[in-house]
């Protein structure tokens, strides 16, 4: 879910693939940019998951210390 107003561009498979045939340089640039975007988002998601995992581990350790 988006946290702020977001614009979405939808390109059909056929339209996207037509760039490959009609203008390979544009197609390569589009693929490169999409790859960069996905990589950035995956890294961000990985960092969030990693931080949450550490917080959960710390919470478990703290609760087991209190129980002792």
N, CA, C and O atoms as CSV, one atom per row, in Angstrom:
chain,resi,resn,atom,element,x,y,z
A,1,UNK,N,N,0.840,-1.163,0.000
A,1,UNK,CA,C,0.000,0.000,0.000
A,1,UNK,C,C,0.893,1.236,0.000
A,1,UNK,O,O,1.856,1.313,0.762
A,2,UNK,N,N,0.579,2.168,-0.829
A,2,UNK,CA,C,1.365,3.399,-0.931
A,2,UNK,C,C,1.099,4.299,0.270
A,2,UNK,O,O,-0.033,4.408,0.741
A,3,UNK,N,N,2.154,4.939,0.756
A,3,UNK,CA,C,2.027,5.869,1.878
A,3,UNK,C,C,1.676,7.274,1.410
A,3,UNK,O,O,1.267,8.115,2.211
A,4,UNK,N,N,1.831,7.525,0.146
A,4,UNK,CA,C,1.551,8.846,-0.411
A,4,UNK,C,C,0.955,8.675,-1.797
A,4,UNK,O,O,0.941,7.575,-2.349
A,5,UNK,N,N,0.462,9.779,-2.353
A,5,UNK,CA,C,-0.117,9.715,-3.691
A,5,UNK,C,C,0.914,9.164,-4.670
A,5,UNK,O,O,2.071,9.584,-4.676
A,6,UNK,N,N,0.479,8.223,-5.492
A,6,UNK,CA,C,1.391,7.512,-6.382
A,6,UNK,C,C,0.818,7.456,-7.789
A,6,UNK,O,O,-0.380,7.241,-7.977
A,7,UNK,N,N,1.671,7.648,-8.756
A,7,UNK,CA,C,1.283,7.471,-10.156
A,7,UNK,C,C,1.721,6.088,-10.600
A,7,UNK,O,O,2.811,5.627,-10.262
A,8,UNK,N,N,0.865,5.440,-11.355
A,8,UNK,CA,C,1.166,4.097,-11.838
A,8,UNK,C,C,1.093,4.100,-13.360
A,8,UNK,O,O,0.135,4.600,-13.950
A,9,UNK,N,N,2.108,3.542,-13.976
A,9,UNK,CA,C,2.127,3.396,-15.426
A,9,UNK,C,C,1.965,1.912,-15.735
A,9,UNK,O,O,2.749,1.083,-15.273
A,10,UNK,N,N,0.968,1.594,-16.499
A,10,UNK,CA,C,0.727,0.203,-16.877
A,10,UNK,C,C,1.041,0.061,-18.360
A,10,UNK,O,O,0.467,0.754,-19.200
A,11,UNK,N,N,1.955,-0.839,-18.664
A,11,UNK,CA,C,2.332,-1.115,-20.051
A,11,UNK,C,C,2.062,-2.593,-20.304
A,11,UNK,O,O,2.556,-3.457,-19.579
A,12,UNK,N,N,1.287,-2.873,-21.323
A,12,UNK,CA,C,1.000,-4.274,-21.634
A,12,UNK,C,C,2.283,-4.976,-22.083
A,12,UNK,O,O,3.247,-4.338,-22.509
A,13,UNK,N,N,2.267,-6.290,-21.976
A,13,UNK,CA,C,3.424,-7.074,-22.402
A,13,UNK,C,C,3.759,-6.781,-23.857
A,13,UNK,O,O,4.923,-6.586,-24.207
A,14,UNK,N,N,2.731,-6.750,-24.705
A,14,UNK,CA,C,2.957,-6.514,-26.142
A,14,UNK,C,C,3.566,-5.145,-26.398
A,14,UNK,O,O,4.482,-5.013,-27.210
A,15,UNK,N,N,3.060,-4.119,-25.707
A,15,UNK,CA,C,3.621,-2.775,-25.884
A,15,UNK,C,C,5.059,-2.719,-25.382
A,15,UNK,O,O,5.932,-2.137,-26.026
A,16,UNK,N,N,5.293,-3.328,-24.230
A,16,UNK,CA,C,6.641,-3.336,-23.666
A,16,UNK,C,C,7.607,-4.065,-24.597
A,16,UNK,O,O,8.706,-3.585,-24.874
A,17,UNK,N,N,7.179,-5.224,-25.071
A,17,UNK,CA,C,8.037,-6.027,-25.944
A,17,UNK,C,C,8.248,-5.363,-27.303
A,17,UNK,O,O,9.274,-5.578,-27.948
A,18,UNK,N,N,7.282,-4.558,-27.736
A,18,UNK,CA,C,7.441,-3.890,-29.035
A,18,UNK,C,C,8.640,-2.943,-29.023
A,18,UNK,O,O,9.252,-2.697,-30.062
A,19,UNK,N,N,8.973,-2.411,-27.840
A,19,UNK,CA,C,10.178,-1.578,-27.756
A,19,UNK,C,C,11.422,-2.386,-28.120
A,19,UNK,O,O,12.368,-1.851,-28.698
A,20,UNK,N,N,11.416,-3.652,-27.787
A,20,UNK,CA,C,12.550,-4.519,-28.112
A,20,UNK,C,C,12.766,-4.569,-29.617
A,20,UNK,O,O,13.898,-4.503,-30.095
A,21,UNK,N,N,11.686,-4.684,-30.349
A,21,UNK,CA,C,11.775,-4.759,-31.816
A,21,UNK,C,C,11.962,-3.390,-32.460
A,21,UNK,O,O,12.762,-3.235,-33.383
A,22,UNK,N,N,11.224,-2.401,-31.970
A,22,UNK,CA,C,11.223,-1.082,-32.610
A,22,UNK,C,C,12.405,-0.208,-32.201
A,22,UNK,O,O,12.947,0.533,-33.021
A,23,UNK,N,N,12.799,-0.294,-30.949
A,23,UNK,CA,C,13.866,0.569,-30.456
A,23,UNK,C,C,14.616,-0.141,-29.326
A,23,UNK,O,O,14.341,0.102,-28.151
A,24,UNK,N,N,15.554,-1.011,-29.675
A,24,UNK,CA,C,16.262,-1.811,-28.670
A,24,UNK,C,C,16.969,-0.976,-27.600
A,24,UNK,O,O,17.084,-1.416,-26.456
A,25,UNK,N,N,17.441,0.216,-27.953
A,25,UNK,CA,C,18.121,1.055,-26.956
A,25,UNK,C,C,17.145,1.540,-25.887
A,25,UNK,O,O,17.476,1.566,-24.702
A,26,UNK,N,N,15.951,1.921,-26.307
A,26,UNK,CA,C,14.925,2.342,-25.346
A,26,UNK,C,C,14.530,1.156,-24.475
A,26,UNK,O,O,14.378,1.291,-23.261
A,27,UNK,N,N,14.365,0.001,-25.098
A,27,UNK,CA,C,14.016,-1.208,-24.351
A,27,UNK,C,C,15.078,-1.512,-23.299
A,27,UNK,O,O,14.745,-1.788,-22.146
A,28,UNK,N,N,16.346,-1.464,-23.684
A,28,UNK,CA,C,17.437,-1.750,-22.745
A,28,UNK,C,C,17.437,-0.750,-21.597
A,28,UNK,O,O,17.653,-1.131,-20.447
A,29,UNK,N,N,17.202,0.506,-21.892
A,29,UNK,CA,C,17.160,1.533,-20.860
A,29,UNK,C,C,15.986,1.313,-19.910
A,29,UNK,O,O,16.126,1.472,-18.697
A,30,UNK,N,N,14.834,0.947,-20.459
A,30,UNK,CA,C,13.665,0.672,-19.618
A,30,UNK,C,C,13.931,-0.510,-18.697
A,30,UNK,O,O,13.633,-0.446,-17.504
A,31,UNK,N,N,14.485,-1.580,-19.236
A,31,UNK,CA,C,14.774,-2.763,-18.423
A,31,UNK,C,C,15.797,-2.427,-17.340
A,31,UNK,O,O,15.655,-2.857,-16.195
A,32,UNK,N,N,16.810,-1.672,-17.694
A,32,UNK,CA,C,17.825,-1.275,-16.722
A,32,UNK,C,C,17.212,-0.449,-15.596
A,32,UNK,O,O,17.512,-0.679,-14.424
A,33,UNK,N,N,16.362,0.504,-15.941
A,33,UNK,CA,C,15.736,1.343,-14.922
A,33,UNK,C,C,14.784,0.559,-14.031
A,33,UNK,O,O,14.758,0.772,-12.819
A,34,UNK,N,N,14.009,-0.336,-14.607
A,34,UNK,CA,C,13.117,-1.175,-13.802
A,34,UNK,C,C,13.938,-2.057,-12.866
A,34,UNK,O,O,13.583,-2.236,-11.701
A,35,UNK,N,N,15.031,-2.605,-13.378
A,35,UNK,CA,C,15.906,-3.442,-12.557
A,35,UNK,C,C,16.474,-2.654,-11.389
A,35,UNK,O,O,16.509,-3.151,-10.263
A,36,UNK,N,N,16.915,-1.443,-11.642
A,36,UNK,CA,C,17.442,-0.589,-10.565
A,36,UNK,C,C,16.380,-0.315,-9.511
A,36,UNK,O,O,16.651,-0.376,-8.312
A,37,UNK,N,N,15.166,-0.011,-9.969
A,37,UNK,CA,C,14.080,0.280,-9.042
A,37,UNK,C,C,13.754,-0.934,-8.169
A,37,UNK,O,O,13.612,-0.814,-6.952
A,38,UNK,N,N,13.638,-2.091,-8.798
A,38,UNK,CA,C,13.320,-3.314,-8.058
A,38,UNK,C,C,14.433,-3.645,-7.070
A,38,UNK,O,O,14.159,-4.032,-5.934
A,39,UNK,N,N,15.677,-3.496,-7.493
A,39,UNK,CA,C,16.815,-3.769,-6.616
A,39,UNK,C,C,16.803,-2.847,-5.407
A,39,UNK,O,O,17.023,-3.297,-4.282
A,40,UNK,N,N,16.551,-1.571,-5.625
A,40,UNK,CA,C,16.495,-0.610,-4.523
A,40,UNK,C,C,15.392,-0.976,-3.543
A,40,UNK,O,O,15.591,-0.925,-2.330
A,41,UNK,N,N,14.238,-1.342,-4.064
A,41,UNK,CA,C,13.115,-1.699,-3.192
A,41,UNK,C,C,13.374,-3.000,-2.448
A,41,UNK,O,O,12.996,-3.130,-1.283
A,42,UNK,N,N,14.013,-3.963,-3.100
A,42,UNK,CA,C,14.347,-5.214,-2.417
A,42,UNK,C,C,15.354,-4.981,-1.296
A,42,UNK,O,O,15.229,-5.564,-0.219
A,43,UNK,N,N,16.347,-4.137,-1.543
A,43,UNK,CA,C,17.323,-3.815,-0.498
A,43,UNK,C,C,16.642,-3.141,0.682
A,43,UNK,O,O,16.938,-3.453,1.836
A,44,UNK,N,N,15.742,-2.229,0.399
A,44,UNK,CA,C,15.010,-1.536,1.456
A,44,UNK,C,C,14.156,-2.518,2.256
A,44,UNK,O,O,14.153,-2.482,3.487
A,45,UNK,N,N,13.441,-3.384,1.564
A,45,UNK,CA,C,12.617,-4.387,2.242
A,45,UNK,C,C,13.480,-5.320,3.078
A,45,UNK,O,O,13.098,-5.689,4.188
A,46,UNK,N,N,14.635,-5.703,2.558
A,46,UNK,CA,C,15.545,-6.569,3.293
A,46,UNK,C,C,16.013,-5.894,4.578
A,46,UNK,O,O,16.071,-6.536,5.627
A,47,UNK,N,N,16.346,-4.606,4.508
A,47,UNK,CA,C,16.770,-3.875,5.699
A,47,UNK,C,C,15.659,-3.803,6.737
A,47,UNK,O,O,15.911,-3.974,7.930
A,48,UNK,N,N,14.443,-3.552,6.296
A,48,UNK,CA,C,13.304,-3.492,7.214
A,48,UNK,C,C,13.097,-4.843,7.886
A,48,UNK,O,O,12.922,-4.910,9.102
A,49,UNK,N,N,13.116,-5.909,7.111
A,49,UNK,CA,C,12.929,-7.256,7.660
A,49,UNK,C,C,14.049,-7.595,8.632
A,49,UNK,O,O,13.798,-8.165,9.694
A,50,UNK,N,N,15.277,-7.252,8.279
A,50,UNK,CA,C,16.420,-7.517,9.143
A,50,UNK,C,C,16.280,-6.771,10.467
A,50,UNK,O,O,16.513,-7.347,11.530
A,51,UNK,N,N,15.902,-5.492,10.412
A,51,UNK,CA,C,15.710,-4.709,11.635
A,51,UNK,C,C,14.599,-5.285,12.497
A,51,UNK,O,O,14.749,-5.381,13.715
A,52,UNK,N,N,13.493,-5.667,11.886
A,52,UNK,CA,C,12.397,-6.267,12.639
A,52,UNK,C,C,12.815,-7.582,13.279
A,52,UNK,O,O,12.416,-7.885,14.403
A,53,UNK,N,N,13.613,-8.357,12.567
A,53,UNK,CA,C,14.103,-9.622,13.104
A,53,UNK,C,C,14.964,-9.389,14.340
A,53,UNK,O,O,14.832,-10.098,15.338
A,54,UNK,N,N,15.851,-8.385,14.271
A,54,UNK,CA,C,16.698,-8.065,15.427
A,54,UNK,C,C,15.861,-7.560,16.601
A,54,UNK,O,O,16.117,-7.929,17.747
A,55,UNK,N,N,14.871,-6.724,16.325
A,55,UNK,CA,C,13.995,-6.222,17.383
A,55,UNK,C,C,13.227,-7.361,18.038
A,55,UNK,O,O,13.077,-7.386,19.259
A,56,UNK,N,N,12.744,-8.297,17.242
A,56,UNK,CA,C,12.018,-9.444,17.778
A,56,UNK,C,C,12.927,-10.296,18.646
A,56,UNK,O,O,12.526,-10.738,19.722
A,57,UNK,N,N,14.144,-10.528,18.187
A,57,UNK,CA,C,15.105,-11.318,18.958
A,57,UNK,C,C,15.407,-10.638,20.289
A,57,UNK,O,O,15.453,-11.299,21.326
A,58,UNK,N,N,15.613,-9.320,20.268
A,58,UNK,CA,C,15.877,-8.577,21.502
A,58,UNK,C,C,14.688,-8.646,22.445
A,58,UNK,O,O,14.864,-8.806,23.652
A,59,UNK,N,N,13.482,-8.527,21.910
A,59,UNK,CA,C,12.278,-8.602,22.736
A,59,UNK,C,C,12.151,-9.976,23.380
A,59,UNK,O,O,11.778,-10.079,24.549
A,60,UNK,N,N,12.456,-11.028,22.634
A,60,UNK,CA,C,12.410,-12.386,23.191
A,60,UNK,C,C,13.434,-12.547,24.300
A,60,UNK,O,O,13.137,-13.130,25.343
A,61,UNK,N,N,14.648,-12.028,24.079
A,61,UNK,CA,C,15.699,-12.127,25.092
A,61,UNK,C,C,15.319,-11.351,26.343
A,61,UNK,O,O,15.544,-11.831,27.454
A,62,UNK,N,N,14.750,-10.165,26.185
A,62,UNK,CA,C,14.343,-9.354,27.329
A,62,UNK,C,C,13.209,-10.004,28.101
A,62,UNK,O,O,13.194,-9.955,29.331
A,63,UNK,N,N,12.256,-10.612,27.400
A,63,UNK,CA,C,11.138,-11.253,28.095
A,63,UNK,C,C,11.590,-12.508,28.821
A,63,UNK,O,O,11.048,-12.835,29.877
A,64,UNK,N,N,12.577,-13.222,28.274
A,64,UNK,CA,C,13.070,-14.419,28.968
A,64,UNK,C,C,13.889,-14.027,30.191
A,64,UNK,O,O,13.897,-14.762,31.178
A,65,UNK,N,N,14.583,-12.878,30.153
A,65,UNK,CA,C,15.330,-12.390,31.318
A,65,UNK,C,C,14.374,-11.979,32.428
A,65,UNK,O,O,14.645,-12.232,33.602
A,66,UNK,N,N,13.252,-11.343,32.068
A,66,UNK,CA,C,12.265,-10.915,33.061
A,66,UNK,C,C,11.575,-12.114,33.694
A,66,UNK,O,O,11.213,-12.075,34.870
A,67,UNK,N,N,11.394,-13.171,32.924
A,67,UNK,CA,C,10.723,-14.370,33.424
A,67,UNK,C,C,11.612,-15.140,34.396
A,67,UNK,O,O,11.109,-15.913,35.212
A,68,UNK,N,N,12.923,-14.940,34.320
A,68,UNK,CA,C,13.859,-15.690,35.170
A,68,UNK,C,C,13.911,-15.186,36.558
A,68,UNK,O,O,14.654,-15.721,37.381
